[in-house]
Amino acid sequence: MLAIHKMTLLALLTAAAVAGRLAIHGMNIQPATLIIILTGWFFGWKMGAAEGLLTALVSDLFLGLGYWTLFHIVAWGLIGLLSALLPQKRWLYFLWLVVSGLVFGMIMALSYFVFTQNPLTVVGLWISGLPFDLYHAAGNLIFGLFSPLLFKVFAAEARKLNKQTR
């Protein structure tokens, strides 16, 4: 029963993250990263990484698959995984919301190596994309400021899962 509960929860969280990404697509401000972070924080590294992977893959099925999909998977999967390793302190959560937007952008900048082997070109392209990374970071923070209700929902689900494992 626990496995079914986890798979259902993961599917619902993925659907919410994908819907959020699709609803506000284009501005690089969307709630997907927040949901991935909360999934890792409350449910552990496996669920966090899986949430990141699935969100990237499913949303790219709608928005278009390409060489960047692998980088989306790595970036969001890593963010979900690292979120599980953070001590559960609110100030650290808000800091991670900002930093994760920049980490995502840095990993996506590595995709430029597909087109060039020159590290200076990649760094230049990454710098030119920094405004979008800052939008992502700011968007994560703004969504995070409105997440106290989500904390209650995620904590309640985490308690349910913990009861089932005993």
C-alpha positions as CSV (number, residue, x, y, z in Angstrom):
1,M,0.0,0.0,0.0
2,L,2.9,2.3,0.8
3,A,4.3,2.0,-2.8
4,I,0.9,2.9,-4.3
5,H,0.6,5.9,-2.0
6,K,4.1,7.1,-3.0
7,M,3.5,6.6,-6.7
8,T,0.1,8.4,-6.5
9,L,1.6,11.3,-4.6
10,L,4.5,11.6,-7.0
11,A,2.1,11.5,-10.0
12,L,-0.1,14.3,-8.4
13,L,2.9,16.4,-7.6
14,T,4.3,16.0,-11.1
15,A,1.0,16.9,-12.6
16,A,0.9,20.1,-10.4
17,A,4.5,21.0,-11.3
18,V,3.9,20.4,-15.1
19,A,0.6,22.3,-15.0
20,G,2.3,25.2,-13.2
21,R,5.1,25.3,-15.7
22,L,2.8,25.2,-18.7
23,A,0.4,27.8,-17.3
24,I,3.1,30.5,-17.0
25,H,5.5,29.3,-19.6
26,G,7.7,31.9,-21.3
27,M,8.7,34.2,-18.4
28,N,11.0,31.6,-16.7
29,I,8.9,32.2,-13.6
30,Q,6.8,29.1,-12.7
31,P,6.1,27.0,-9.6
32,A,7.7,23.7,-10.8
33,T,11.0,24.3,-9.0
34,L,9.2,25.1,-5.7
35,I,7.2,21.8,-6.0
36,I,10.4,19.9,-6.7
37,I,12.2,21.5,-3.7
38,L,9.3,20.7,-1.4
39,T,9.1,17.2,-2.6
40,G,12.7,16.5,-1.8
41,W,12.5,18.4,1.5
42,F,9.5,16.5,2.8
43,F,9.8,13.1,1.1
44,G,13.5,12.5,0.7
45,W,16.1,12.4,-2.1
46,K,14.5,9.6,-4.1
47,M,11.1,11.3,-4.4
48,G,12.8,14.7,-5.0
49,A,15.0,13.4,-7.8
50,A,12.1,11.5,-9.3
51,E,9.9,14.6,-9.1
52,G,12.6,16.7,-10.9
53,L,13.1,14.0,-13.6
54,L,9.4,13.5,-14.3
55,T,8.6,17.2,-14.3
56,A,11.3,17.9,-16.8
57,L,10.4,15.0,-19.0
58,V,6.6,15.4,-19.0
59,S,6.7,19.2,-19.4
60,D,9.1,18.9,-22.3
61,L,6.8,16.4,-23.9
62,F,4.4,19.3,-24.2
63,L,6.9,22.1,-24.8
64,G,9.2,20.2,-27.1
65,L,11.9,17.6,-26.6
66,G,15.4,18.3,-27.6
67,Y,19.0,18.2,-26.4
68,W,18.0,20.5,-23.6
69,T,15.7,17.9,-22.1
70,L,18.6,15.9,-20.6
71,F,19.9,19.1,-19.0
72,H,16.4,19.9,-17.6
73,I,16.3,16.3,-16.1
74,V,19.8,16.7,-14.6
75,A,19.1,20.2,-13.2
76,W,15.7,19.6,-11.7
77,G,16.7,16.0,-10.6
78,L,19.7,17.4,-8.8
79,I,17.7,20.2,-7.2
80,G,15.2,17.7,-5.9
81,L,18.0,15.4,-4.6
82,L,19.9,18.3,-2.9
83,S,16.7,19.6,-1.3
84,A,16.4,16.5,0.7
85,L,19.9,17.0,2.1
86,L,19.1,20.5,3.5
87,P,18.4,20.9,7.2
88,Q,14.8,21.9,7.6
89,K,15.3,25.5,8.6
90,R,13.0,28.2,7.0
91,W,15.8,30.7,6.3
92,L,17.8,28.0,4.5
93,Y,14.7,27.0,2.5
94,F,14.3,30.6,1.2
95,L,18.0,30.8,0.4
96,W,17.8,27.5,-1.5
97,L,14.8,28.8,-3.5
98,V,17.0,31.6,-4.8
99,V,20.2,29.5,-5.2
100,S,18.3,26.7,-7.0
101,G,17.2,29.1,-9.8
102,L,20.9,30.0,-10.4
103,V,22.0,26.4,-10.2
104,F,19.3,25.4,-12.7
105,G,20.6,28.1,-15.1
106,M,24.2,27.1,-14.6
107,I,23.4,23.5,-15.5
108,M,21.4,24.6,-18.5
109,A,24.4,26.7,-19.6
110,L,26.4,23.5,-19.8
111,S,24.2,22.5,-22.7
112,Y,26.1,25.1,-24.8
113,F,28.9,22.7,-24.9
114,V,26.8,20.8,-27.4
115,F,27.5,23.6,-29.9
116,T,31.0,24.7,-29.0
117,Q,34.1,23.3,-27.2
118,N,35.2,26.8,-26.2
119,P,34.7,27.4,-22.5
120,L,34.8,31.2,-23.0
121,T,31.9,31.0,-25.4
122,V,30.0,28.9,-22.9
123,V,30.7,31.4,-20.1
124,G,29.7,34.3,-22.3
125,L,26.4,32.6,-23.2
126,W,25.8,31.8,-19.5
127,I,26.4,35.4,-18.6
128,S,24.0,36.6,-21.3
129,G,21.3,34.3,-19.8
130,L,21.8,35.5,-16.2
131,P,18.8,37.8,-16.3
132,F,16.6,34.7,-17.0
133,D,18.3,32.9,-14.2
134,L,17.5,35.8,-11.9
135,Y,13.9,35.7,-13.0
136,H,13.8,32.0,-12.1
137,A,15.4,32.7,-8.7
138,A,13.1,35.6,-8.0
139,G,10.1,33.6,-9.1
140,N,11.1,30.8,-6.8
141,L,11.3,33.2,-3.9
142,I,8.0,34.8,-4.7
143,F,6.2,31.4,-4.9
144,G,8.0,30.4,-1.7
145,L,6.7,33.4,0.2
146,F,3.2,32.1,-0.6
147,S,4.0,28.5,0.4
148,P,2.9,28.2,4.1
149,L,-0.2,26.4,3.0
150,L,1.9,24.0,0.9
151,F,4.1,23.3,4.0
152,K,0.9,22.1,5.8
153,V,-0.2,19.9,2.9
154,F,3.3,18.4,2.4
155,A,3.9,17.9,6.1
156,A,0.5,16.1,6.5
157,E,1.4,13.8,3.6
158,A,4.8,13.1,5.0
159,R,3.2,12.1,8.3
160,K,0.8,9.7,6.5
161,L,3.8,8.1,4.7
162,N,5.7,7.8,8.0
163,K,2.8,6.1,9.7
164,Q,2.6,3.6,6.9
165,T,6.3,2.7,7.2
166,R,6.0,1.8,10.9
